[in-house]
């Protein structure tokens, strides 16, 4: 971008709070002047706010009352600051905070309002770097190699923002001309003055050589895919231990022989070579992933067909694609190409996106998302929408451009259909990496994508159970329903119905009578569903026994009297769809329906018809007859009915579904593997739950004897008894234990809960106390971001603490010094009120089995083991596994929890004694 002759004032403020109108004042200002692409001047000063600085602000910024006591007041520096900004483009990381605050202070000091162009580096970064994990200054700056050592100090933040600005300009310069042109065209709807920025970059691009590696389709610049290498012709499996060790030394510089890893490799190789099936429990520390990837790759090369690796978590998928597959290539000394294959709706529908680009009517969030997608399309090879980081209304826009069907035009399909591109790449790969959901859904395809394979490895096999339940799950959300059906609108609302009517009038089909019928049928829908929701709400309120709780779950099986009115609502929806379908066909037959504007509208109209059809099918399935093997329930927040209403139906037992989906692979060779496949005394717990035939063996491979030498288990024996105290008393005790543990270890702690409600209350109590104000507190469901983004934030800061629920008990790695302790707040039993648990327990009880010993306890033991697995990921790791729930020592089943863990030193200690031990341990003591 051409920066000659332009001056940028990059500003950051630290203040006593967020509202100058309520008396908050600036305590420090940093200004960095950027000219001709270089930092020309830096300005920084403390300012006396003439009031005390709140403790949490001092903790955040490190600025104390003493620092500002002798500093000038803002009025004394206002003219000087104003002169610095004159003639500059105002830049900040979140302009909507810094500029209004500064304007208010200028007004108070008698200075004129500053006027000029503004640039928000948050807004610019979202557009230019749309796949960034986070747009917080410290995070996005680090992505560009800008280190921010002293965050929340004005001049350091302003300097980092200035360097970030220059990097963003540089990245902008690398975009194709078509992308820059589209950015400039739509940029006038943005909140800050990015139009001149994009125009300057566009002029520069037009005067330079065109960007290589891109093609253009309907005015959209797309990155050309990398050429795909065919599956190699030959690879030999290392038969002897010496051969295996030799291969492993080629790729692992510090390789130590692990007999369990070599034995697992042989077991996987045998199953895949002979079309067998085996279940393998592979303990942390044996190198499980490599142990199945190498024989799978060899089998794929021998057969000339890819092997499939199915996973559950994105973390493992990334690990395979980014690291492990390359190591297998190095070991075999031959290219082993691994590709990711996901379901259709993970990919962008370019046809639909191109149609949206030709419209102008969109919100700010949609405009921002459009610009993000344009830049992303110039960079992505996959077209996988999960690569994008959008927020707010942008996520709704992304849903609108998801792919629902493969292209039928082969010319386009060959080059611009990302889904078909990924299918073709998968066919040429040695390893196809997919997820459990895709593997399950592929069984329902008329022409399965994963049919002609050489073998199948299912990692994180215990998670195949929830994946299967989710696959068979039906969810109805009032919010989603209202949004989807509301797109049509009543006659006169100015929405899709009226646009359809207007277009019909222009082309002469359908006639007014058909349009009126469609509008009347829509009115019937709205009235029918209003009655159904009113009946459900009335029922929920009539059985509201736990009045102190705001979020509640109600068994749907008890709502039989509501079924007729609910079924009637669904029938009204189908009746409207029939009429709308007839009207659509008439419109398509009109002579002028092939015009571009008509085709664009028809594409959008049919998209919403498809969405409403899915809503209708889901609604009707909720109220079909039940066979006793299902859980059905309604969830609601009593403060916002019916808006919060969600209705869910899920099978309790999925072994039959799994068997049916896996039958086609059984002669190919199937390996089920996980770190938790067995329990003491219940070796086949997971295997039986998966429906594996009894003849499928379950093999166990243990970690080396000294792998867990760095682990300690503490049972805190002076915690209150969780069953005999109020929740508030227990939470207060938990908060105290967490605070003391965090201080003793210097952070780097996971705190694992079984309930989000308890997590939230504990987190809020600790936050409000400010006892951990110097630590980075990250809470699932409270701190924005996905699980992986929260984990990356945890790993980035050495003094961080992560509060997590179910999904953090497993499937996440924080190796080495990143994790010092895991705190188990309570033993991970499923809630007895959980509808799925109740349904599964009912099935067991009907079979004459004990639901506690056959289901509740084994499931808790598995999760307890998985929680421990977060702590020690290599033989050099060390950490404490801290259990606060005294049931582990007081209940008869407590010993089973202890036996479920590897053999590690255990101490039953008072909290104070444990804290002293931890302080000694983590500060170099013994």
Secondary structure by P-SEA (a helix, b strand, c coil): cccccbbbbbbbbbcccccccccccccbbbbbbbccccccbbbbbbbcccccccaaaaaaccccccccccccccccaaaaaaaaacccccccccccccaaaaaaaaaaacccccbbbbbcaaaaaaaaccccccccaaaaaaaacccccccccaaaaaaaaaaaaaaaaaaaaaccaaaaaaaaaacccccccaaaaaaaaaaaaaacccccccccccccccccccccccccccccccccaaaaaaaaaaccccccccaaaaaaaaaaaaaaacccccccccccccaaaaaaaaaaaaaaaaacbbbbbbbccaaaaaaaaccaaaaaaaaaccbbbbbbbbccccccaaaaaaaaaacccccaaaaaaaaaaaaaaaccccccccccccccaaaaaaaaaccccccccccccccccaaaaaaaaaaaccbbbbcaaaaaaaaaccccccccccccccccccaaaaaaaaaabbbbbaaaaaaaaacccccccccaaaaaaaaaaaaccccaaaaaaaaaaaaaaaaaaaaaaaaaaaaaaaaccccccccccccccccccaaaaaaaaaaaaaaaaaaaaaaaaaaaaccccccaaaaaaaaaaaaaaaaaaaaaaaaaaaacccccccccbbbbccccccccbbbbbbbcccaaaaaaaaccccccbbbbbccccccccccaaaaaaacccccbbbbbbbccccccccbbbbbbccccccccccaaaaaaaaaaaaaaaaaaacccbbbbbccaaaaaaaaaaaaaacccccccccccccccccaaaaaaaaaaccbbbbbbccccccccccccccccbbbbccccccccccaaaaaaaaaaaaaccccccccaaaaaaaaaaaaaaaccccccbbbbbcccccccccccaaaaaaaaccccccccccaaaaaaaaaaaaaccc
